[in-house]
């Protein structure tokens, strides 16, 4: 029993001593001189202590992860524990805050240590305390690829700097703009370094030297490469970083477009024959090692500048003090392209010649780019180039995948035996005979369609582009089937195509080709041009509240014009109708009586509706629709919207809203296709004509040959030259105006059927004195608008019987 009591007492004293030691040591930071160490495995890092950036450890999180410190009582003796002067407790500031040491004599900061040294000590301390790093990057001390410092001025922040930030600046790990005494402009998210104490004068020697010091002091421990850039430099971030990752940042590299300067400048600056500096225009690159080597001499070099050329002065400093020469090789002359806009662009858009395109696909930086819009055009060009390369890579993967199928057993992985690639959906499966998607048959000259109105059309325009592309694709596939042999005398025998709305345009083509050995082979090829991803397109800047000037011409008060006014009153003047219209009536009359008859009719509307805006324009001589509409257009301000209309047309309130939304000043004109009603005497055969017309093949047809109804802004009408006023009589003036807008480089045409435009039937005759083309068009319109073919056939058979 006494032995058991003694053993229990020894265990109790040992446990108590261990507890006291733990309390004592938990109050202070462990140092190498202390004899007590942790023996347990470190606990995993709590997930709530991570920052938003998975590669960054929050300072407060580190503080919370440390062992809790018990504060001794007021009467407890203070015990000092020795530790390195530069290692401090996290709550005393250390690398994360100011020093609040209880005894300045015992705690001193070693100001000779760099930021990297302090962080290395912090890592060592982290290991001693058993704290686990959050990421592999943190544990291995890896760095990001590239930091870009852009030398600019306050006056360029809203133009060039903003353009850079909106284009390639968003694709690099970090970019900052160095503009002395400036802040980010209001409404622009620009990372600006104001550089206090540095003026904005040119040349920017002090600005560039200060920027290099900033890069070293603030960014050296985060990045491998540092680029000094001007604000007129365009670079390709993905390709540039891929190139830099092939180089070793631990080597002292001073890289750029090499320059030797003029002989007189070299003599004045006392440059040796072998000294080469990096010209600043195309960008100057420094590895971490090079920047670290030159940093101690930057202030001294700045005091010894001898010229206005900051790139020469920096190069002289790097050469004389750090012992580094600018890279001197042929490759960088191609990668860092100089003087591109002056020699090739000349302020215009990107050239399309093959030589320039080849240069642009090779270059990593382009200089100088003075025009901010050019940054966006270049970014668009390189984005499309990247998309093309990705698409090609995808095609290569498809070929590789297909080549692997023959090595798979027929019973294994049946999903890989699928005929259609995984990323392309299967063809549409009809649910009934009415859902079957028909094929079009085509040759090199003709497309045959299952359409009643145009069963065969010539291959031209967009169809020519599509057919030629399909033939070239089939020729390439044909050559691949025969191991890439040269194909001679290639012929299309049968071509089929159809649009599958679930996946794209499908082609089936019977082709023949003569191979190099003289053998003629025939193949049936089936391929697909798939849809791409859905992308938002730029919208026209229309005004949905625009005031519409409705312009109509007439030569007297007829029943058709009275019907027009009834529809106008209902659509534009009644209390429940939309507002914002003005009616301009152009009257052809050689007599005062005829003119006053129309005016008195319009006066009744003015009295009934005080808000009505109605104007009249008088014209004399023979009726000319082109001349009348042009006279009405001349009364409209250039910034207002016009609608050219005929007196026998009914338009709806919905159409007026579409007219406003589709038409955009300086961008787009609207040429709607109207629905022309057939002769009601034939359609309804003596039955009452319904008030609400139903659009169907029995009641009318879409007048695809007519272009007379137009929504256009006055300024755009003038920009194309307006109507051809030399045209006399009926027809052709609308076609000529439409062709002018099609040829316009600035204003697009929007052509679509519009159910809100109904053309009332009226009898007409064609004047034999019209020109040959006008008479042919008149007869065609007369025949199309009388009745459907079925109705005419029934009428003929009824009369025959």
Secondary structure as UniProt FT lines:
FT   HELIX           2..26
FT   TURN            32..33
FT   HELIX           47..49
FT   TURN            54..55
FT   HELIX           59..65
FT   TURN            74..75
FT   TURN            85..86
FT   HELIX           90..92
FT   TURN            94..95
FT   TURN            104..106
FT   TURN            111..112
FT   HELIX           115..128
FT   TURN            129..130
FT   HELIX           136..140
FT   STRAND          144..151
FT   HELIX           154..156
FT   HELIX           157..161
FT   HELIX           162..166
FT   HELIX           168..171
FT   STRAND          174..178
FT   TURN            180..181
FT   TURN            186..187
FT   STRAND          192..193
FT   TURN            196..197
FT   HELIX           205..214
FT   HELIX           215..219
FT   TURN            220..222
FT   STRAND          223..230
FT   TURN            231..232
FT   STRAND          233..235
FT   HELIX           237..244
FT   TURN            245..246
FT   TURN            249..250
FT   STRAND          254..259
FT   HELIX           263..269
FT   TURN            273..274
FT   STRAND          277..287
FT   HELIX           288..294
FT   HELIX           295..297
FT   HELIX           298..303
FT   HELIX           310..320
FT   TURN            321..322
FT   HELIX           330..335
FT   STRAND          336..338
FT   HELIX           341..345
FT   TURN            346..347
FT   HELIX           354..362
FT   STRAND          365..367
FT   HELIX           372..405
FT   TURN            406..407
FT   TURN            410..411
FT   HELIX           414..417
FT   TURN            422..423
FT   TURN            433..434
FT   STRAND          440..442
FT   STRAND          446..448
FT   STRAND          456..458
FT   HELIX           462..481
FT   TURN            482..484
FT   STRAND          488..500
FT   TURN            501..503
FT   STRAND          504..514
FT   TURN            516..517
FT   STRAND          520..530
FT   TURN            544..545
FT   STRAND          548..554
FT   HELIX           559..568
FT   HELIX           569..573
FT   TURN            575..576
FT   STRAND          581..588
FT   HELIX           592..608
FT   TURN            610..611
FT   STRAND          614..619
FT   HELIX           625..633
FT   TURN            634..635
FT   TURN            638..639
FT   STRAND          641..645
FT   TURN            647..648
FT   STRAND          649..651
FT   HELIX           653..662
FT   TURN            665..667
FT   STRAND          668..677
FT   HELIX           680..683
FT   TURN            685..686
FT   TURN            697..699
FT   STRAND          700..702
FT   TURN            704..705
FT   STRAND          710..713
FT   HELIX           714..719
FT   TURN            720..721
FT   TURN            725..726
FT   HELIX           733..743
FT   STRAND          748..759
FT   TURN            768..769
FT   HELIX           772..784
FT   TURN            785..786
FT   HELIX           789..800
//
